[in-house]
Amino acid sequence: MTQKFEIGAVVTGKVTGIQAYGAFVALDESTQGLVHISEVTHGFVKDINEHLKVGDEVQVKVLSIDEKAGKIGLSIRATEEAPERPAAPARKAAPKKRQAAVTSYTESTEGFNTLKDKLQEWIEQSQREDLIKK
């Protein structure tokens, strides 16, 4: 890296390559960085080729610098003002939650019963005439 770049600096660069995950941008003759696909523009980017082409001149902001690896993280969207979000539509009041009535026909109400223990009781309940709806 011949020229020193600082994190937060906004510089003009030229797109030198495009991959599915981002675009490589030359900052000078010997330095290039990567604009990750999530940093191309505000909002979702499905195909980076719809936004950038090799040879495009772009304004980028330096997000990170890794001297040892020689990598520079860049962002195009950080140089743009975020679009205004439309006002959220008025939300309807959530319906009141109702709790189901629980009727127990067991003698013991302590602890939990396994399905095996309850199965016979449910079969007997389903056959009782006073519980069958008519």
Secondary structure, 3 states (H helix, E strand, C coil): CCCCCCCCCEEEEEEEEEECCEEEEECCCCCEEEEEHHHCCCCCCCCHHHCCCCCCEEEEEEEEEECCCCEEEEECHHHCCCCCCCCCCCCCCCCCCCCCCCCCCCCCCCCCCCHHHHHHHHHHHHHCCCCCCC
